[in-house]
Amino acid sequence: MKMKRSRDRIGALLAVLAFVAVLGISVKDSMAYFTTYARARGGKELTLGNTTEIEEEYDGQKHIRVANQGNADCYVRVRVFTGSLVELTYSGSGQWAPGDDGYYYYSDVVPAGGMTEELLVSIHASEEIRELGTDFDVIVIQECAPVMYDESGAPYPASDEAVWAQAFEVDTEGGAGNE
């Protein structure tokens, strides 16, 4: 009986020692992972995306222009939202063209530091609103897409081709043109 207990104890001791040995090897690798580090100096400013800003004035109609404040050329589109009792009429530069999605697209590339020509939006409140004398909001939003260039150097919009294709078509040489 003593012999069997001795063997059981030795077997258990060997199992514990094997476990500790395996654990010791793993801990060494883990410690190396957690204690390794690298130092770096210096820095570089990274700008992601284009920066554009709406410039608008109101004198009975909205005078909308979009300034490209980024450091890369871009394409621009604008959409004006208001309630269903207000009618909007667009006019102004021939550079702006309506898309099927409610946006007006500027057909030229807006260079870094440049600005679009003016898009005029006349606002006509319905008789109902005028009788009530209530206020209403007219919201202008703009979006931009970076300009990409194909092999021949022709520009085209870089993002969401399905949306941008409604205002710009890419010709057989890959350039962008106004429909």
N, C-alpha and C positions, 0 to 999 in steps of 0.2 A: 504494500500500500504506500509505504514511504517512497519507493522507487517511482511509482506512478505520479505521485504529487511532485516529486523532483522533476520528472520529465515535463509535467504540465507547467511547472514554474519556469523551467528553462525555455520551453516553447513560447510561453507568454513573454518572457524576458527578451528572447530573440525577436519576436514580433514587434515589441515596443522599440527595441534598438533599430530594427529595420525601418520602422515608421519615422523615428527621430532622424535617421540618416537621410531618408528621402526628404523629409521636411527641411533639414539643414541645407541640402543642395538647392531646394526650391527657394528658400528664404534668401540665400546668397544671390540668386538671379533677381529676385524681387527687390532686394535692397539695392542692387546695382541699378535697376530701373528707376527707383525712386530717388536715388542720390545723384544721378547723372544730370547735369545742367549745362547750358551754354550761355555765354554772354554776348550781347550785341550792342553796338553803338551806332549813333547817327540816326537819321530818319529821312523819310521821303514822304511828302504830302501826296496823297492819292485822292483824286477827284473821280467819283463815279457818276456817270450820267451827265446830262445837260442841265443847265439852269436857265429857265426862262421866266419872265414876269409879264403879267398883263398891265398895260397902261390904258386906262379908260377915262373918258370924260363924258358928262351928260349935260346936254342943253336941249332937251326935247327928243334927242336921239343919242344912242350910245356911240361914241367914237372909240373904237377898239384897235389897239396895236399891241404886238407882242415883241418884247425885247429879248434877244439871246444874250444872256449874261454869262454864259459858259465859255469854255475855251475850245469848243469844237462846233462845227457847222451842224445845223439841225433842220428838220422839217417841222412845221407847226400846224395844228388844227385848233379850232375854237368852236364851242357850242354855247348857246344862250338858252337858259331855262326860265320859264315863267308859268303862271297859272293858265288854265284852259280858256279863261275869259279875256286873255290878252293876246293880240295878234302882233307878230314880229315881221318886219319887212327888211330884207338885207339889200345893201347897195354899197357903193364905194369902188375901190380898186378892182380892176379885172383880174388881179392876181388871186383873188379869193373865189373858190368854186364850191358849190354845195355837194356834199356826199349823200349817199342813200341812207346814212345812219344819223342824220341830223347835225353833223359837224360841217363846218366850213373849213376847207383845206387851203392853205397858202401854197401856191404852185411852185414857187422858187425856194431854193435853199436859203435859209437865214444864216448868214455868216456869224461867227463868234464876234460879239460886240455890235452886231447889226440889229435891225428892227424891221418888222413887216410894214407894208403899206397899210393904210387905214381901212377897216371894215366898219361900215355904218349900219346900225341897227335901229330902225324906227319902231317905236313902241306905241301901239294903238289899243287903248283900254276899251272894253265893250261898254255899251250903253248901261248895262247892269252895274258895272263898277263905278261909272261916273255918277249914276243916280245915288248909289250908296255912299259915295265919297270916301271909299276905303283905300287904304294903302295896299300896295302889292310889291313883291320883290322881283327883280330881274337879276338872275345869277349868270355870270359869265365864267366859264372854265376854259382852260387851254391845256393842251398836251403837246409834247414834242417827241420826236424820234431822231436818233442820231443818223447822220448821213453815212452811207456806205458807198464805196466806189467799186465798180466792176473792173475787169481786166483792161478795158479800154479807157478807164478814167471817168466814165459816166456815173453820176450820182443816182442813188435810189434810197428810199427809207429803210432803216435797219430793223424795225421791230413790228410785229403783228401785221405781216404782209396782207392777211385777209382783210383787215380793217383799212389799212392804208391803200390797198388796191382799189378801193371804191373811188378814190380821188386821183390816184396816180396809177398810170399803167406803165408797165415795163415793156419797152419795145424789144424787137428781136436782138438788138445789140446790147440789151441790159440797161439802157438809160431810162430815166424817169421822164414822163411827159404829162402834161395836163390833158385830161380827156376832152 
